[in-house]
Structure formats: structure tokens, C-alpha cells
């Protein structure tokens, strides 16, 4: 059986929409409450691979205050990943994972592409 996960912040309306879509399709995804349990550097590197991205900024919330406070605009990838791990609010959401593929579900309907 293929592993299905959703990186979720229950306060986020896009995440709640994504959960509703999965529910509607009877997809039982493991919820990863990444704000409570921040992803490790290895988790983040794996996510980048699954998202097929080279720049961590593509999965970051660059509008968050902490992004500016930590002066991440010119930071190298390793520093960005460390920042996400320490400040998980920086991780874009929701991220839907199916097996070895992932998609940033913004809009939430994008997750249907992996089903």
C-alpha cells in the first residue's frame, strides 16, 4: 500500500479544504502536524526530492515575519532547510505526499493530481 501523508496545520483554511477533499474521496492520509513535530533536515530533503524542487524557497512561506527576521532572502539552501526545521511555520502548506511524489496543495484541488 502506498504511503499517503498530508502536512497539515489545522488552523489553515487551505489545509481544512484539503482534508475535506481527501475525506470526500475516502483517502486515509496520515496527518503530519508539522508545527507540533517539526520536520527534520532529512524529512525536508526528501520532501524537496518528491516535489522535484531544488530551491527550498519553493516550499517556504516567504511572507512570514520570521523569514524576514532571520534575513533568509539571500540564505543558501542548507540554511533555509535548517530555518524550516527550527521554525516550521516557514513550511508551505498543505503538502500532500503519495508514495515518492508530493505536491503543494495550493489550491487544495492540486492534490487530486496525485490520486
C-alpha positions as CSV (number, residue, x, y, z in Angstrom):
1,X,0.0,0.0,0.0
2,X,1.3,3.5,-0.9
3,X,2.1,5.8,1.9
4,X,-0.2,8.8,1.9
5,X,0.5,11.8,4.1
6,X,-0.7,15.4,4.5
7,X,1.4,18.0,6.1
8,X,-1.3,19.9,7.9
9,X,-1.9,23.0,10.1
10,X,-5.5,22.7,11.3
11,X,-5.7,26.5,11.7
12,X,-5.2,26.9,7.9
13,X,-8.3,27.0,5.7
14,X,-6.4,25.5,2.7
15,X,-5.4,22.6,4.9
16,X,-9.0,22.1,6.1
17,X,-10.2,22.1,2.4
18,X,-7.5,19.6,1.5
19,X,-8.7,17.4,4.4
20,X,-12.3,17.7,3.2
21,X,-11.3,16.6,-0.4
22,X,-9.4,13.6,1.0
23,X,-12.4,12.8,3.2
24,X,-14.8,13.0,0.2
25,X,-12.6,10.7,-1.8
26,X,-12.3,8.3,1.2
27,X,-8.5,8.7,1.2
28,X,-7.0,7.8,4.6
29,X,-3.9,10.0,4.7
30,X,-1.6,10.2,7.7
31,X,-1.8,13.7,9.2
32,X,1.6,15.3,9.9
33,X,1.1,18.2,12.3
34,X,4.4,19.7,11.4
35,X,4.0,22.7,13.7
36,X,4.0,20.3,16.7
37,X,6.5,17.9,15.3
38,X,8.9,19.9,13.1
39,X,10.3,18.0,10.1
40,X,14.0,17.0,10.3
41,X,16.5,18.1,7.7
42,X,16.3,14.6,6.2
43,X,12.4,14.9,6.0
44,X,12.8,18.3,4.2
45,X,15.4,17.0,1.8
46,X,13.1,14.1,1.0
47,X,10.2,16.5,0.5
48,X,12.2,18.6,-1.9
49,X,13.0,15.4,-3.9
50,X,9.4,14.4,-4.0
51,X,8.3,17.9,-5.0
52,X,11.1,17.9,-7.7
53,X,12.4,21.3,-6.5
54,X,16.0,22.5,-6.0
55,X,15.3,25.7,-4.0
56,X,13.8,25.3,-0.6
57,X,12.1,28.7,-1.1
58,X,9.6,26.9,-3.4
59,X,8.2,25.2,-0.3
60,X,8.5,28.1,2.0
61,X,6.2,30.8,3.3
62,X,8.5,33.7,2.5
63,X,5.9,36.2,3.7
64,X,6.2,35.0,7.3
65,X,7.7,37.6,9.6
66,X,10.4,35.1,10.8
67,X,11.6,34.8,7.2
68,X,12.4,38.5,7.2
69,X,13.7,38.5,10.8
70,X,16.2,35.7,10.0
71,X,17.3,37.5,6.9
72,X,16.7,34.4,4.7
73,X,16.3,36.3,1.4
74,X,19.9,35.5,0.4
75,X,20.5,32.4,2.5
76,X,21.9,29.2,0.9
77,X,19.6,26.1,0.7
78,X,21.2,24.4,3.8
79,X,20.4,27.4,6.0
80,X,16.9,27.6,4.6
81,X,16.2,24.0,5.5
82,X,17.6,24.5,9.0
83,X,15.4,27.5,9.4
84,X,12.3,25.5,8.4
85,X,13.2,22.8,10.8
86,X,13.6,25.3,13.7
87,X,10.7,27.4,12.6
88,X,8.2,25.1,11.0
89,X,5.7,27.9,10.4
90,X,8.0,28.6,7.3
91,X,6.9,25.4,5.6
92,X,4.3,25.9,2.9
93,X,1.1,24.0,3.5
94,X,-0.7,21.8,2.9
95,X,1.8,19.4,1.3
96,X,0.3,16.1,0.1
97,X,2.5,13.1,-0.3
98,X,1.7,9.9,-2.1
99,X,4.5,7.3,-2.3
100,X,7.5,9.1,-3.6
101,X,5.6,12.1,-5.1
102,X,4.4,15.2,-3.4
103,X,2.5,18.4,-4.3
104,X,2.0,21.7,-2.5
105,X,-1.8,21.7,-2.5
106,X,-2.4,25.4,-3.2
107,X,-5.1,25.4,-4.3
108,X,-6.2,22.3,-2.4
109,X,-7.6,20.7,-5.6
110,X,-4.0,20.3,-6.7
111,X,-3.7,17.2,-4.5
112,X,-6.2,15.4,-6.9
113,X,-3.3,15.2,-9.4
114,X,-1.6,12.6,-7.2
115,X,-4.6,10.4,-6.7
